[in-house]
Amino acid sequence: MAGNPLALTVKCADFADNGDPGRLAALAIDDPATAARFQKKYAHAREVLTHLSQQAPGTR
């Protein structure tokens, strides 16, 4: 994925949607532990993908 700018873009958009604060807030009403876990998971995933996208050719 690191060498594919389109894949990075799609995955970043996917994580942004899945980690949307509104979605996580709605989940937190019924399952706060899962919402907190997802919040950490997607924040970390965004950091990793941001790092990869800065190193991948054609994504700057």
Phi, psi and omega in degrees: 000328183299331181268004183241100183302323180294318179299319178297317180298315181295317181293321176300317179295320178299312180293324178297319179292312182294328181265013180304128181305325179294318178294317181292325178295320178295320178295323183297336179298316182266331186213077184298327181294317179293319178300317179294319179296315179295322180301314178294317182300310183287329175295316178295317180299319178296320177299314180297313181294324176298316178299314180297319183292333178285338181261341184284136177294140176082008180247003182272000000 
